[in-house]
Amino acid sequence: MPFASTPTIALDGAVGHLVDVQADVSQGQAGLTMVGRSDVSLNEAPHRCRMAVHNTNLDWPTSRRITILLSPSDLPKRGTHFDLAIALAVLKADRQLPSVDLSASVFIGELTLSGGLRSVPGVLPMVLAAAQRGIRRVFVPEPQAHEAAMVPDMTVFGMRSLGQVVAELSGEEVPEAPPVAPMSGGRLLSWRGEERLDEVDLADVQGLEEARYAVEVAAAGGHHLLLSGPKGCGKTTLAERIPGVLPELTIQESIEVTALHSLAGALGEEDGLIRRPPFTAPHHDASKASILGGGSGRVRPGEVSRAHCGVLLLDEFPLLRTDVIDALRQPLESGEVTIARGEESVTYPARGIVVFAANPCPCGDYRADARDNHCTCGERQRRDYLRRVRGPITDRIDITRHLQPLRPHEQRDRWAVPEPSAAVRERVVAARARQSARYLDRSWRLNAHVPGPVLLREWPLPPPAQRVVDEAMYKGELSRRGATRVQRLAWTVADLAGADSPAVEHARTALALRQGEPLLAAAIRRAVS
């Protein structure tokens, strides 16, 4: 029977779906038809496959009618990684691979005209999808064999060419083949937590006790953070050190983060599972597609998703484009970003800590103290600049801190020894362990991710602590969303202090963190003791 089926994977965002590439080679008018909701790059696959087969010294059935179905037909298929499966299905249907069983393996890779097997983005989530459906053999381009091998109990064949794949399947000696150039676009660069951990430390940061405590609370509970202040006061310095106080990723988190980086084309050939929380810091002039996700053709995850389980620093926040600021509301609130484009809708996780850094004015020199104020901006310029830092976006930010530059005598204080990141990380790990135990068997693990109604129903604040929040709402200082965020913060402050439930002092500290008010030194000492 001139029919064959070859499994491969189609990606819908970060979710993989098993696809049967079915080929029929029969008598009739010569030609090729491919159906199954394919995109432009996939529609070009038969041309690549035909020349790859020809240059591998195999025969492409040009004199017969070829029909290719990508099943299920209602699932959109995108990308060039279908090439290998299409070529093998046609060869099998043309009886050139009579004794080869293609049903037990998944085939992933783009074919060059010479028959080489080229790397494609998203190999890790594809192999994960194959494993979830019980398939334990996968053929991938040689540079991505290490990536595919991250999936447990998976037999991985890293191949350089179509000829090597055919030889391996036929039980013949695998021929030599030249290496193929990496996929187009190269590797996207970002700071990964393990690459920065040994380079930066909170011990380098002198003073700024309130801001350091705010960073600790944000890291412990997964809260979003706004740091404002004159240029050079330490906003970026503090934000860069947050990954160093976060615990290592769990196995599930490592796989999720690595899969997202694979989809973005940000994994190198020798990169393993990402164990440390990632850190990304896009330029303030970055487009909406680069920060939220998108792009022409295949929808790639943006910086907010690449910082999943890690830290995203948005420096010079007021200079971000207006459409970017507005679009950030969804990931800040829900922890995921959905990109809809025509019939296509893709959702990526985005549960990272977002740190916003802002100057008080365009020149960055404005200070409330008139003696040190060297600002050259007019009042209207400052007002227009700060208007972008207020409104719906800031209502979704949990913690606000305004930093002031250190005085000369504070910089020269030899007796003030800053606490290193390792000591802070111990408290953050302990606080997160308390949260994991509290939210056991739930889909969330951190206070910042608990849905508001569930928080009020199952983990309400004790009445004395709740009165602190209610009074602020009565005075108009908090919205309903703000009150929920203060309640989450109160639980995090209590977790850092080792308390079983938030007390009045924890609620007051949470309210001060939310409103950007000064913190009592005694409260900070108790929290870090």
C-alpha positions as CSV (number, residue, x, y, z in Angstrom):
1,M,0.0,0.0,0.0
2,P,1.6,3.3,-1.1
3,F,0.8,5.0,2.3
4,A,3.0,5.9,5.3
5,S,2.7,7.9,8.5
6,T,5.4,9.6,10.5
7,P,5.0,11.3,13.9
8,T,6.2,14.8,14.7
9,I,5.2,17.6,17.0
10,A,3.4,20.9,16.3
11,L,3.8,23.7,18.9
12,D,0.9,25.9,20.1
13,G,2.9,28.4,22.2
14,A,4.8,26.3,24.7
15,V,2.4,23.3,24.4
16,G,3.3,20.5,21.9
17,H,0.7,18.4,20.0
18,L,1.4,15.1,18.3
19,V,1.0,15.3,14.6
20,D,0.9,12.4,12.1
21,V,2.5,13.3,8.8
22,Q,0.6,11.0,6.4
23,A,1.9,10.5,2.8
24,D,0.3,8.8,-0.1
25,V,2.2,8.1,-3.3
26,S,-0.1,6.7,-6.1
27,Q,-0.7,6.6,-9.8
28,G,-2.2,9.7,-11.4
29,Q,-1.3,13.1,-12.6
30,A,2.1,14.0,-11.3
31,G,2.1,16.6,-8.6
32,L,2.1,17.3,-4.9
33,T,-0.7,18.4,-2.6
34,M,-0.2,19.2,1.1
35,V,-3.2,19.9,3.4
36,G,-3.6,20.4,7.1
37,R,-3.5,24.2,7.9
38,S,0.2,24.8,7.2
39,D,1.9,28.2,7.2
40,V,4.1,29.7,4.5
41,S,7.4,28.2,5.7
42,L,5.7,24.8,5.9
43,N,4.2,25.1,2.5
44,E,7.8,25.4,1.1
45,A,8.8,22.1,2.8
46,P,8.1,19.8,-0.2
47,H,10.7,21.8,-2.3
48,R,13.3,21.5,0.4
49,C,12.5,17.8,0.9
50,R,12.6,17.0,-2.8
51,M,16.1,18.4,-3.2
52,A,17.3,16.9,0.1
53,V,16.1,13.4,-1.0
54,H,17.7,13.8,-4.4
55,N,21.1,15.0,-3.0
56,T,21.0,12.0,-0.5
57,N,21.1,9.7,-3.6
58,L,17.5,8.6,-3.0
59,D,14.6,8.9,-5.4
60,W,11.8,11.4,-5.1
61,P,8.6,10.1,-6.9
62,T,8.3,13.0,-9.3
63,S,6.3,11.0,-11.8
64,R,3.5,10.1,-9.4
65,R,0.8,11.9,-7.4
66,I,1.9,12.7,-3.8
67,T,-0.6,13.7,-1.2
68,I,0.6,14.8,2.2
69,L,-1.8,15.3,5.2
70,L,-0.8,16.9,8.4
71,S,-3.2,15.4,10.9
72,P,-5.2,16.6,12.9
73,S,-6.2,19.0,10.2
74,D,-7.9,21.6,12.4
75,L,-4.6,22.2,14.3
76,P,-2.4,25.1,12.8
77,K,1.1,24.0,11.9
78,R,4.0,26.4,11.7
79,G,7.7,26.1,11.2
80,T,10.3,24.2,9.2
81,H,10.9,21.4,11.7
82,F,8.3,19.2,9.8
83,D,10.8,18.7,6.9
84,L,12.4,15.5,8.2
85,A,9.1,13.8,9.0
86,I,7.7,14.7,5.5
87,A,10.7,13.4,3.7
88,L,10.6,10.1,5.6
89,A,6.9,9.6,5.1
90,V,7.2,10.1,1.3
91,L,10.2,7.7,1.1
92,K,8.3,5.1,3.2
93,A,5.1,5.5,1.0
94,D,7.3,5.1,-2.1
95,R,8.5,1.7,-0.7
96,Q,12.1,2.9,-0.4
97,L,12.2,2.1,3.3
98,P,10.2,-1.1,3.3
99,S,11.4,-2.6,6.6
100,V,11.6,0.6,8.6
101,D,9.2,1.3,11.5
102,L,8.5,5.0,11.7
103,S,5.7,4.9,14.2
104,A,7.8,4.5,17.4
105,S,9.9,7.7,16.9
106,V,9.3,11.4,16.6
107,F,11.3,13.2,13.9
108,I,12.3,16.9,14.2
109,G,14.5,19.0,12.0
110,E,14.8,21.3,9.0
111,L,16.4,19.9,5.8
112,T,18.8,21.9,3.7
113,L,18.9,21.3,-0.1
114,S,22.1,19.2,0.3
115,G,20.3,16.9,2.7
116,G,21.7,18.4,5.9
117,L,19.7,18.5,9.1
118,R,19.5,22.0,10.5
119,S,18.6,23.1,14.1
120,V,15.1,24.5,14.8
121,P,13.8,26.4,17.9
122,G,11.6,24.7,20.5
123,V,13.1,21.2,20.5
124,L,12.8,20.8,24.3
125,P,9.0,21.4,24.5
126,M,8.6,19.2,21.4
127,V,10.4,16.3,23.0
128,L,8.5,16.9,26.3
129,A,5.2,16.6,24.3
130,A,6.5,13.4,22.7
131,A,7.4,11.9,26.1
132,Q,3.9,12.8,27.5
133,R,2.4,10.7,24.8
134,G,4.5,7.7,25.5
135,I,7.1,8.0,22.7
136,R,10.6,7.3,23.8
137,R,12.7,7.8,20.7
138,V,13.4,11.0,19.0
139,F,15.6,12.1,16.0
140,V,16.8,15.7,16.2
141,P,19.6,17.8,14.6
142,E,23.0,16.9,16.2
143,P,23.6,20.4,17.8
144,Q,20.3,19.9,19.7
145,A,20.8,16.4,21.0
146,H,22.0,17.7,24.3
147,E,18.8,19.8,24.6
148,A,16.5,16.8,23.8
149,A,18.4,14.6,26.3
150,M,17.2,16.8,29.1
151,V,13.9,14.9,29.0
152,P,14.2,11.8,31.3
153,D,14.0,8.3,29.8
154,M,14.2,9.6,26.2
155,T,16.5,7.9,23.6
156,V,17.9,10.7,21.5
157,F,19.5,10.4,18.1
158,G,21.5,13.5,17.1
159,M,21.9,13.5,13.3
160,R,23.6,15.7,10.8
161,S,21.8,14.6,7.6
162,L,18.8,12.8,6.1
163,G,21.2,10.1,4.9
164,Q,22.3,9.4,8.5
165,V,18.7,9.2,9.7
166,V,17.8,6.7,6.9
167,A,20.9,4.6,7.7
168,E,20.2,4.5,11.4
169,L,16.6,3.5,10.8
170,S,17.6,0.8,8.3
171,G,20.2,-0.7,10.6
172,E,23.1,0.2,8.3
173,E,26.4,1.9,9.0
174,V,25.8,5.6,9.6
175,P,27.8,7.6,7.0
176,E,29.9,10.6,7.8
177,A,28.3,14.0,7.1
178,P,29.5,17.6,7.5
179,P,28.2,19.7,10.3
180,V,25.4,22.1,9.5
181,A,25.3,25.7,10.4
182,P,23.2,26.7,13.4
183,M,19.7,28.0,13.0
184,S,19.2,31.5,11.7
185,G,19.2,34.4,14.3
186,G,21.9,32.9,16.5
187,R,21.6,32.8,20.2
188,L,19.7,35.5,22.0
189,L,21.7,36.9,24.9
190,S,20.3,37.3,28.4
191,W,21.7,37.2,31.9
192,R,21.1,33.8,33.4
193,G,21.1,33.6,37.1
194,E,24.0,31.1,37.3
195,E,26.1,33.4,35.1
196,R,25.7,36.4,37.4
197,L,25.6,34.8,40.8
198,D,29.3,34.9,41.4
199,E,29.8,38.4,39.9
200,V,27.3,40.5,41.9
201,D,26.4,40.3,45.6
202,L,24.4,42.4,48.0
203,A,27.6,42.8,50.0
204,D,28.6,45.3,47.4
205,V,25.7,47.6,48.2
206,Q,26.4,50.0,51.0
207,G,23.5,51.4,53.1
208,L,19.9,51.5,51.5
209,E,18.5,49.3,54.3
210,E,14.9,50.0,53.5
211,A,15.4,49.2,49.8
212,R,17.4,46.1,50.6
213,Y,14.5,44.9,52.9
214,A,12.0,45.6,50.1
215,V,14.1,43.5,47.7
216,E,14.1,40.7,50.3
217,V,10.3,40.8,50.6
218,A,9.9,40.9,46.8
219,A,12.2,37.9,46.4
220,A,10.5,35.9,49.3
221,G,6.9,36.3,48.0
222,G,7.4,36.9,44.2
223,H,6.1,40.5,44.4
224,H,6.6,43.1,41.7
225,L,8.7,46.1,42.7
226,L,9.1,49.7,41.8
227,L,12.4,51.5,42.6
228,S,12.6,55.2,42.0
229,G,15.2,57.8,42.8
230,P,17.8,60.1,41.3
231,K,20.3,58.6,38.9
232,G,23.2,56.8,40.5
233,C,21.3,56.0,43.8
234,G,21.5,52.2,43.3
235,K,18.2,51.2,41.6
236,T,19.8,49.0,38.9
237,T,22.5,47.8,41.3
238,L,19.9,46.4,43.6
239,A,17.8,44.9,40.8
240,E,20.8,43.0,39.3
241,R,21.3,41.3,42.7
242,I,17.8,39.9,43.1
243,P,18.5,36.6,41.2
244,G,21.4,36.0,43.7
245,V,18.9,35.9,46.7
246,L,16.4,33.6,44.9
247,P,16.5,29.9,45.5
248,E,17.5,27.4,42.8
249,L,14.7,26.4,40.4
250,T,12.8,23.2,41.0
251,I,13.0,20.5,38.4
252,Q,9.6,21.5,37.0
253,E,10.5,25.2,37.0
254,S,13.9,24.4,35.3
255,I,12.1,22.5,32.5
256,E,9.6,25.3,32.0
257,V,12.2,28.0,31.9
258,T,14.5,26.0,29.6
259,A,11.6,25.2,27.3
260,L,10.8,28.9,27.0
261,H,14.4,29.8,26.2
262,S,14.4,27.0,23.6
263,L,11.3,28.5,22.0
264,A,13.0,31.9,21.9
265,G,16.2,30.4,20.3
266,A,18.2,31.4,23.4
267,L,19.8,28.0,24.2
268,G,23.3,27.2,23.1
269,E,24.5,23.8,21.9
270,E,26.1,23.0,25.2
271,D,23.6,24.6,27.5
272,G,21.8,22.3,30.0
273,L,18.8,22.8,32.1
274,I,18.6,26.3,33.5
275,R,19.0,25.8,37.3
276,R,19.2,29.4,38.4
277,P,16.4,32.0,38.0
278,P,17.0,34.0,34.8
279,F,17.5,37.7,34.6
280,T,16.6,39.8,31.6
281,A,16.9,43.6,31.2
282,P,15.6,44.9,27.8
283,H,16.4,48.4,26.6
284,H,13.7,50.9,27.3
285,D,13.2,51.5,23.6
286,A,12.4,47.8,23.0
287,S,9.2,47.0,21.0
288,K,6.0,45.5,22.3
289,A,6.8,42.2,20.5
290,S,10.2,41.9,22.0
291,I,9.0,42.4,25.6
292,L,5.6,40.7,25.5
293,G,6.2,38.3,22.7
294,G,5.3,38.0,19.0
295,G,7.2,38.7,15.9
296,S,6.6,37.9,12.2
297,G,5.8,34.3,11.4
298,R,6.1,32.1,14.5
299,V,5.2,33.8,17.7
300,R,8.2,33.8,20.0
301,P,8.1,34.4,23.8
302,G,9.1,37.9,24.8
303,E,11.4,39.1,27.6
304,V,8.6,38.9,30.2
305,S,8.2,35.1,29.5
306,R,12.0,34.5,29.3
307,A,12.1,35.9,32.9
308,H,9.6,33.3,34.0
309,C,10.5,32.2,37.6
310,G,13.3,34.9,37.5
311,V,13.6,38.7,37.3
312,L,12.7,41.1,34.6
313,L,14.2,44.6,35.0
314,L,12.5,47.4,33.2
315,D,15.0,50.3,33.6
316,E,14.0,53.8,32.7
317,F,10.4,52.6,33.0
318,P,8.7,56.0,32.1
319,L,10.6,55.9,28.8
320,L,8.9,52.7,27.7
321,R,6.5,52.9,24.8
322,T,2.9,53.6,25.9
323,D,1.6,50.4,24.2
324,V,4.2,48.4,26.1
325,I,3.2,49.9,29.5
326,D,-0.5,49.2,28.8
327,A,0.2,45.6,27.6
328,L,2.1,44.8,30.8
329,R,-1.1,44.9,32.8
330,Q,-2.1,41.3,31.9
331,P,1.2,39.5,32.8
332,L,1.5,41.6,36.1
333,E,-2.0,40.5,37.1
334,S,-2.4,37.0,35.8
335,G,1.2,35.7,35.5
336,E,0.8,34.9,31.8
337,V,0.7,36.7,28.5
338,T,-1.7,35.8,25.6
339,I,-0.8,36.9,22.1
340,A,-3.7,36.9,19.7
341,R,-3.1,37.3,16.0
342,G,-5.8,36.5,13.5
343,E,-6.9,32.9,14.1
344,E,-3.8,32.3,16.1
345,S,-3.7,32.7,19.9
346,V,-0.7,31.7,22.0
347,T,-0.3,31.8,25.8
348,Y,3.1,31.8,27.5
349,P,3.8,31.8,31.3
350,A,5.2,35.0,32.8
351,R,5.5,34.4,36.6
352,G,8.6,36.3,37.2
353,I,9.4,39.3,39.5
354,V,9.1,42.5,37.4
355,V,11.3,45.3,38.7
356,F,10.5,48.8,37.5
357,A,13.2,51.4,37.8
358,A,12.4,55.1,37.3
359,N,14.1,58.4,37.7
360,P,12.2,61.3,39.4
361,C,12.5,63.5,36.2
362,P,13.8,63.3,32.7
363,C,17.3,64.5,33.7
364,G,17.4,62.2,36.7
365,D,18.8,64.8,39.1
366,Y,15.6,66.0,40.9
367,R,15.7,65.7,44.7
368,A,13.2,66.9,47.3
369,D,16.0,68.4,49.3
370,A,16.6,71.8,47.7
371,R,20.2,72.0,48.8
372,D,21.1,69.0,46.7
373,N,18.7,69.6,43.9
374,H,20.5,70.1,40.5
375,C,17.5,69.3,38.3
376,T,17.2,71.3,35.1
377,C,13.7,70.1,34.2
378,G,10.7,72.3,34.4
379,E,7.7,71.5,36.7
380,R,5.6,70.5,33.7
381,Q,8.3,68.2,32.3
382,R,8.5,66.4,35.7
383,R,4.7,66.2,35.9
384,D,4.4,64.7,32.4
385,Y,7.3,62.3,33.1
386,L,5.8,61.0,36.3
387,R,2.3,60.7,34.8
388,R,3.6,57.6,33.0
389,V,4.6,56.0,36.4
390,R,1.1,56.3,37.8
391,G,-2.3,54.9,37.0
392,P,-3.4,51.3,36.4
393,I,0.1,49.9,35.9
394,T,1.3,51.0,39.3
395,D,-1.8,49.7,41.0
396,R,-0.5,46.2,39.9
397,I,2.9,46.8,41.5
398,D,3.1,45.4,45.1
399,I,6.1,47.3,46.5
400,T,7.3,50.9,46.0
401,R,10.6,52.3,47.3
402,H,12.1,55.7,46.7
403,L,15.9,55.7,47.1
404,Q,18.2,58.5,48.0
405,P,21.9,58.7,47.3
406,L,24.2,57.9,50.2
407,R,25.8,60.8,52.1
408,P,29.6,61.0,52.0
409,H,29.9,59.9,55.6
410,E,27.6,56.9,54.9
411,Q,29.9,55.8,52.1
412,R,32.9,55.9,54.3
413,D,31.4,54.1,57.3
414,R,33.9,51.3,57.9
415,W,31.7,49.8,60.6
416,A,28.7,49.3,58.4
417,V,29.2,45.8,56.9
418,P,26.5,45.0,54.2
419,E,24.9,41.6,54.5
420,P,25.9,39.3,51.7
421,S,23.4,37.7,49.3
422,A,23.9,34.2,50.8
423,A,22.6,35.3,54.2
424,V,19.5,36.9,52.6
425,R,18.9,33.9,50.4
426,E,18.7,31.7,53.5
427,R,15.8,33.7,54.8
428,V,14.2,33.8,51.4
429,V,14.4,30.0,51.1
430,A,12.9,29.6,54.6
431,A,10.1,32.0,53.8
432,R,9.3,30.2,50.5
433,A,9.3,26.8,52.3
434,R,6.6,28.1,54.6
435,Q,4.6,29.2,51.6
436,S,5.0,25.9,49.8
437,A,3.8,24.1,52.9
438,R,0.8,26.4,53.2
439,Y,-0.2,26.1,49.6
440,L,0.5,22.3,49.3
441,D,-1.5,20.7,46.5
442,R,-2.3,24.1,45.0
443,S,-1.3,25.4,41.6
444,W,0.6,28.3,43.2
445,R,3.6,28.3,45.6
446,L,4.1,32.0,46.4
447,N,2.0,34.6,48.2
448,A,2.0,37.0,45.2
449,H,0.3,34.3,43.1
450,V,-2.6,33.4,45.4
451,P,-6.0,34.5,43.9
452,G,-7.6,37.3,45.8
453,P,-10.9,35.5,46.6
454,V,-9.1,32.4,47.7
455,L,-6.8,34.5,50.0
456,L,-9.8,36.1,51.7
457,R,-11.7,32.9,52.1
458,E,-8.9,30.5,53.2
459,W,-6.1,32.7,54.6
460,P,-7.7,35.9,55.8
461,L,-5.7,38.3,58.0
462,P,-6.4,38.1,61.7
463,P,-8.9,40.8,62.7
464,P,-6.3,43.3,64.3
465,A,-4.1,43.1,61.1
466,Q,-7.2,43.4,58.8
467,R,-8.2,46.6,60.6
468,V,-5.0,48.2,59.4
469,V,-5.9,47.4,55.8
470,D,-9.6,48.4,56.3
471,E,-8.6,51.8,57.7
472,A,-6.4,52.6,54.7
473,M,-9.2,51.7,52.4
474,Y,-11.7,53.8,54.4
475,K,-9.3,56.8,54.0
476,G,-9.1,56.2,50.2
477,E,-5.4,55.2,50.4
478,L,-6.0,51.8,48.9
479,S,-8.1,50.4,46.1
480,R,-9.7,46.9,46.4
481,R,-6.8,45.6,44.3
482,G,-4.3,47.4,46.5
483,A,-5.9,46.0,49.6
484,T,-5.5,42.4,48.3
485,R,-1.8,43.1,47.5
486,V,-1.2,44.4,51.0
487,Q,-2.7,41.2,52.4
488,R,-0.4,39.2,50.3
489,L,2.5,41.3,51.4
490,A,1.6,40.9,55.0
491,W,1.8,37.2,54.7
492,T,5.2,37.5,53.1
493,V,6.5,39.8,55.9
494,A,5.2,37.3,58.4
495,D,6.8,34.4,56.6
496,L,10.2,36.2,56.7
497,A,9.7,36.9,60.4
498,G,8.9,33.2,61.0
499,A,5.4,34.0,62.3
500,D,2.4,31.6,61.9
501,S,0.1,34.5,60.8
502,P,0.4,38.2,60.1
503,A,0.3,40.5,63.2
504,V,-0.5,44.2,63.3
505,E,3.2,45.1,62.8
506,H,3.4,42.9,59.7
507,A,0.3,44.5,58.2
508,R,1.7,48.0,58.9
509,T,5.0,47.1,57.3
510,A,3.2,45.7,54.3
511,L,1.1,48.9,54.0
512,A,4.3,51.0,54.1
513,L,5.9,48.8,51.5
514,R,2.9,49.2,49.3
515,Q,2.6,53.0,49.7
516,G,6.3,53.8,49.6
517,E,6.3,55.1,53.1
518,P,9.4,54.9,55.4
519,L,9.8,51.7,57.3
520,L,10.5,51.5,61.0
521,A,14.1,50.4,61.6
522,A,12.8,48.1,64.4
523,A,10.5,46.3,62.0
524,I,13.4,45.7,59.6
525,R,15.6,44.4,62.4
526,R,12.9,42.0,63.7
527,A,12.3,40.8,60.1
528,V,15.9,39.9,59.4
529,S,16.8,38.7,62.8
